[in-house]
Amino acid sequence: MKKGWKEAEERIVRLPDLPANSATAFEDFHSFLYTGKVYSGVEGDEDQRNRDKEWCHLGNCWILGEVLLSVSFKDVVVDAILEKIASTNRHPVKACVEIHHYGTCDRPIKRLMVEIVVQYWSEQLIQTEFSADSDTKASFYRSVSIALLKEKRQPAMALKAKNPITEEGSCFYHEHGDKPCYKAMF
């Protein structure tokens, strides 16, 4: 809303290409601004039929952070994803492709989504989830294939390395770079 920007003159901010149900992501963004936390529990998520609701919600939150250019919000969402993986021993399925699609270039979130597939998904799950072709899924497949080839070439190194997905307190998948982590701000 600074002077010289179209949004400042029109007094309207248009948000492009947000997924469905983004209103709840805005609620979490609002809460994050005051608390530094994401309260991402989704009612009914424990139910087998609804088990991807929270993953989709967290994916929407990360995408909103990307659209709003809020590195801190994206980093707290990444931590919520990692915490959910560690506490439930489950992992996102549909959210992996969606988040990977929005993450540009070699971003930490893209690495995380690919590493989740490499470490946790079974052959059957991959065949089931990626039976329909699309450009989005093709890009994701390429990234997964490259990661699998790298792991295949260096299996001894992979076994010795710490697992950043389950390692607590890590900023491995954060985007803040040399700026302070959101954890230091709250």
C-alpha positions in Angstrom: 0.0 0.0 0.0 3.0 2.3 -0.5 2.8 5.4 -2.7 3.5 4.7 -6.3 2.0 1.1 -6.2 -1.2 0.4 -8.1 -2.7 -1.1 -4.9 -2.1 2.1 -3.0 -3.9 4.2 -5.6 -6.8 1.8 -6.0 -6.9 0.8 -2.3 -7.5 -2.8 -3.4 -5.1 -5.7 -3.1 -5.9 -8.6 -5.5 -4.5 -12.0 -4.6 -3.8 -14.2 -7.5 -4.5 -17.9 -7.9 -5.3 -18.9 -4.3 -6.6 -22.4 -3.7 -10.1 -23.1 -2.5 -10.7 -22.6 1.3 -8.1 -19.9 1.6 -10.3 -18.0 4.1 -9.1 -20.3 6.9 -5.5 -19.7 5.8 -6.1 -16.0 6.3 -7.4 -16.7 9.8 -4.2 -18.5 10.5 -2.1 -15.7 9.0 -3.9 -13.2 11.2 -3.3 -15.4 14.3 0.3 -15.8 13.3 0.8 -12.0 13.2 -0.1 -11.8 16.9 1.2 -15.1 18.3 3.9 -16.3 16.0 2.2 -19.7 15.8 -0.1 -21.6 13.4 -3.0 -23.3 15.0 -3.6 -25.8 12.2 -5.7 -28.6 13.7 -8.6 -29.3 11.4 -11.8 -30.7 12.8 -12.4 -34.3 11.7 -8.8 -34.8 10.6 -8.5 -37.8 12.8 -11.3 -39.5 10.8 -9.9 -41.7 8.0 -12.1 -40.2 5.3 -10.9 -36.6 6.2 -7.3 -37.4 6.9 -5.8 -35.0 4.4 -7.8 -31.9 5.5 -5.0 -30.5 7.7 -2.4 -31.2 5.1 -4.4 -29.3 2.5 -5.0 -26.5 5.0 -1.3 -26.3 5.8 -0.6 -26.3 2.0 -3.0 -23.4 1.6 -1.4 -21.5 4.4 2.1 -21.9 2.8 0.7 -20.8 -0.6 -0.9 -17.8 1.0 2.5 -16.9 2.6 4.0 -17.2 -0.8 1.4 -14.9 -2.4 1.8 -12.4 0.5 5.6 -12.6 0.4 5.7 -13.5 4.1 8.8 -15.6 4.6 8.1 -15.9 8.4 4.6 -17.2 7.8 5.9 -19.8 5.3 8.6 -20.9 7.7 6.1 -21.4 10.6 3.9 -23.4 8.3 6.9 -25.6 7.3 7.5 -26.2 11.0 3.8 -27.1 11.5 4.2 -29.6 8.6 7.3 -31.1 10.1 5.7 -31.2 13.6 2.7 -33.1 12.2 4.9 -35.6 10.4 6.9 -36.2 13.6 3.8 -36.4 15.9 1.5 -38.5 13.7 4.0 -40.5 11.7 1.9 -39.5 8.7 2.8 -37.3 5.7 1.1 -35.1 3.2 0.0 -36.7 -0.1 -2.1 -34.3 -2.2 -0.5 -31.2 -0.6 3.0 -32.3 -1.8 2.2 -31.7 -5.4 0.2 -28.5 -4.8 2.9 -26.9 -2.7 5.7 -28.1 -5.0 3.8 -26.4 -7.9 3.8 -23.0 -6.1 7.4 -23.1 -4.9 9.6 -21.6 -7.5 13.1 -22.7 -8.4 15.2 -24.6 -5.8 13.2 -23.5 -2.7 13.4 -25.3 0.6 9.7 -26.2 0.5 10.2 -28.0 -2.9 13.1 -30.0 -1.4 10.9 -30.9 1.6 8.0 -32.1 -0.6 10.4 -34.2 -2.7 12.1 -35.7 0.4 8.8 -36.6 1.9 8.1 -38.7 -1.2 11.5 -40.2 -1.3 11.5 -41.2 2.4 7.9 -42.1 3.1 5.8 -42.9 0.1 5.4 -46.5 -1.1 5.4 -47.6 -4.8 1.7 -48.2 -4.5 1.0 -44.7 -3.2 3.0 -43.1 -6.0 1.2 -45.2 -8.6 -2.2 -44.3 -7.1 -1.6 -40.5 -6.7 0.1 -39.9 -10.0 -2.1 -42.0 -12.3 -3.5 -38.8 -14.0 -1.0 -36.9 -16.1 -0.6 -33.1 -15.8 2.2 -30.6 -16.2 2.2 -30.0 -12.4 2.7 -33.7 -11.7 5.3 -34.1 -14.4 7.4 -31.3 -12.8 7.0 -33.0 -9.4 7.9 -36.4 -10.9 11.1 -34.9 -12.4 12.1 -33.6 -9.0 11.4 -36.9 -7.2 13.3 -38.8 -9.9 16.4 -36.6 -9.5 16.3 -36.9 -5.7 16.0 -40.7 -5.9 19.0 -40.8 -8.3 21.1 -38.7 -6.0 20.2 -40.9 -3.1 21.0 -44.0 -5.1 24.4 -42.7 -6.0 25.3 -41.8 -2.4 23.5 -44.3 -0.2 26.3 -44.3 2.5 26.1 -40.6 2.8 22.3 -40.6 3.0 22.4 -43.1 5.9 24.9 -41.0 7.9 23.2 -37.7 7.4 20.7 -36.3 9.9 17.1 -36.4 8.8 16.0 -32.8 8.6 12.4 -33.8 8.3 12.4 -35.2 11.9 15.1 -33.0 13.4 13.7 -30.5 15.8 14.7 -26.9 15.9 16.1 -27.0 12.4 15.8 -24.1 9.9 16.8 -26.4 7.0 13.6 -25.9 5.1 13.2 -22.2 6.1 13.5 -19.4 3.6 14.7 -16.6 5.9 18.4 -17.1 4.9 20.6 -14.8 7.0 17.7 -12.9 8.4 16.4 -13.8 11.9 14.0 -16.8 12.1 10.4 -16.1 13.1 11.2 -18.0 16.3 13.5 -15.1 17.4 10.8 -12.6 16.8 8.2 -14.1 19.1 
